[in-house]
Amino acid sequence: MAAFTASDVKALREKTGAGMMDAKKALVEAEGDIEAAVDALRAKGLATAQKKSSRTAAEGLVGVAVSGTKGVAVEVNSETDFVAKNDQFQTFVRNTTAVALEQSSDDVDALKAAAYPDGGTVADKLTDNVATIGENQQVRRMKTVSVTNGMIVPYMHNAQAPNLGKIGVLVALESEAVADVLEPLGKQLAMHIAAAFPQALTAEDLDAEVIERERKVAAEKAAESGKPEAVQEKMVDGAIKKYAKENALLSQVFVMDNKTPIADVVAAAGKEAGTAITLVDYVRFQLGEGIEKEESDFAAEVAAAAGV
């Protein structure tokens, strides 16, 4: 048997979209010849994912799962919203989210390499889904949150099925308070997060590059005012403070009353419960966020296909 490396298996999988075991078997049969292995996989219909892998997948589902004091959110993309309503796709997202809950990191490659409930790996099942459903699909991202004591509260906005939907939120509350206190508080905070789209938990956690970009924009606006340089500097500082206040979760104004900062909402709940409550982390995954969707002219596509 000709020798081949893990890099050869990876290269074959990237070329064909085939599963790990199928790629290894093809390399064994082809005696290490990657191109021959590609042809063999194509002949067996196991390389169909390759043709679809370049198509934009910006639809799909976000899944959330919680077990004890740990929760995870996972985004799995498809090309069309129609597939998101498919039972096979929903089962895959639900099972993959459950697998993610058992992972020790937020490494998507490790998640795809993990064992899938009905055999093979998550990546193998994904490849099978691409072949059978007929659309490009991607496990895009995951994020885990946890607490030592307290509760992880999940919330799904625009749910397609239980714990599957368009916007998934997890709220991590550290506290000795009972579930009857933490769960309703967590749900209200999660609804706020879904609506208000915070960029970070605190002002200090905001992306430094984003802050610098906002500072440049503010500086340009201040310069256009024609005011003295010292005044311009104060204008820029004020603009940055305003941006941080509006985009850091703990300083955002609660959407339920439009006046109370989130930090004060949490503090008040703790005071009423007689024990401290701390909002330590959160996740907000919105489907397709940051993916550039290709605009297509369906009429033009039909005309081109017909040779018009």
FENPEMO-V936970 format. One record per backbone hydrogen bond with DSSP energy under -1.0 kcal/mol. CO is the residue of the C=O (numbers start at 1). NH is the residue of the N-H. E is the energy in kcal/mol with one decimal. If there is no record, write none. Layout:
((CO;NH;E) (CO;NH;E))
//
This chain:
((5;9;-1.7) (6;10;-2.4) (7;11;-2.6) (8;12;-2.3) (9;13;-2.3) (10;14;-2.3) (11;15;-1.9) (12;16;-1.9) (13;17;-3.3) (16;50;-1.0) (19;23;-2.4) (20;24;-2.3) (21;25;-2.5) (22;26;-2.2) (23;27;-2.0) (24;28;-2.2) (25;29;-2.5) (26;30;-1.9) (27;32;-3.1) (28;31;-1.3) (30;33;-1.6) (33;37;-2.1) (34;38;-2.4) (35;39;-2.1) (36;40;-2.1) (37;41;-2.3) (38;42;-2.4) (39;43;-2.4) (40;44;-1.5) (41;46;-2.8) (42;45;-1.3) (47;50;-1.2) (49;53;-1.3) (52;55;-1.7) (59;78;-1.3) (61;76;-2.6) (62;165;-2.2) (63;74;-2.7) (65;72;-2.6) (67;70;-1.4) (69;147;-2.0) (70;67;-2.9) (71;145;-2.4) (72;65;-2.1) (73;143;-2.0) (74;63;-3.1) (75;140;-2.0) (75;141;-1.1) (76;61;-2.5) (77;138;-1.8) (78;59;-2.7) (82;85;-1.1) (83;86;-2.0) (86;90;-2.6) (87;91;-2.5) (88;92;-1.8) (89;93;-2.5) (90;94;-2.6) (91;95;-2.7) (92;96;-2.7) (93;97;-2.2) (94;98;-1.8) (95;99;-2.2) (96;100;-2.5) (97;101;-1.5) (99;102;-1.4) (100;103;-1.4) (107;111;-1.9) (108;112;-2.6) (109;113;-1.4) (112;123;-2.7) (114;122;-2.1) (116;119;-2.1) (120;116;-2.3) (121;125;-2.3) (122;126;-2.3) (123;127;-2.3) (124;128;-2.2) (125;129;-2.4) (126;130;-2.3) (127;131;-2.0) (128;132;-2.4) (129;133;-3.3) (130;134;-1.6) (138;77;-3.2) (141;75;-2.4) (143;73;-2.1) (145;71;-2.7) (149;175;-1.3) (151;173;-2.8) (153;171;-2.1) (155;169;-2.9) (157;166;-1.1) (157;167;-1.7) (161;164;-2.6) (163;64;-1.8) (164;160;-2.5) (164;161;-1.7) (165;62;-2.8) (166;287;-3.1) (167;157;-2.9) (168;285;-2.7) (169;155;-2.2) (170;283;-2.2) (171;153;-2.7) (172;280;-2.0) (172;281;-1.1) (173;151;-2.3) (174;278;-2.4) (178;181;-1.5) (178;182;-2.1) (179;183;-2.8) (181;185;-1.3) (182;186;-3.2) (183;187;-2.2) (184;188;-2.0) (185;189;-2.5) (186;190;-2.5) (187;191;-2.3) (188;192;-2.0) (189;193;-2.6) (190;194;-2.5) (191;195;-1.8) (192;196;-3.6) (193;197;-1.8) (200;249;-3.2) (201;250;-2.4) (203;206;-1.1) (207;211;-2.3) (208;212;-2.2) (209;213;-2.0) (210;214;-2.4) (211;215;-2.3) (212;216;-2.0) (213;217;-2.0) (214;218;-2.6) (215;219;-2.4) (216;220;-2.1) (217;221;-2.0) (218;222;-2.5) (219;223;-2.3) (220;224;-1.7) (223;226;-1.2) (228;232;-2.4) (229;233;-2.2) (230;234;-1.5) (231;235;-2.2) (232;236;-2.4) (233;237;-2.5) (234;238;-2.4) (235;239;-2.1) (236;240;-2.2) (237;241;-2.3) (238;242;-2.1) (239;243;-2.3) (240;244;-2.7) (241;245;-2.4) (242;246;-2.0) (243;247;-1.3) (244;248;-2.0) (247;199;-2.8) (247;200;-1.2) (248;251;-1.2) (248;252;-1.0) (249;252;-1.0) (250;263;-2.5) (252;262;-2.2) (254;257;-1.1) (254;258;-2.8) (260;254;-3.3) (261;265;-1.8) (262;266;-2.3) (263;267;-2.1) (264;268;-2.5) (265;269;-1.8) (266;270;-2.0) (267;271;-2.3) (268;272;-2.3) (269;273;-1.8) (270;274;-1.2) (270;275;-1.8) (278;174;-3.0) (278;280;-1.0) (281;172;-2.5) (283;170;-1.9) (285;168;-2.5) (286;289;-2.1) (288;291;-2.2) (297;301;-2.2) (298;302;-2.3) (299;303;-2.3) (300;304;-2.6) (301;305;-2.4) (302;306;-1.8) (303;308;-3.0))
//
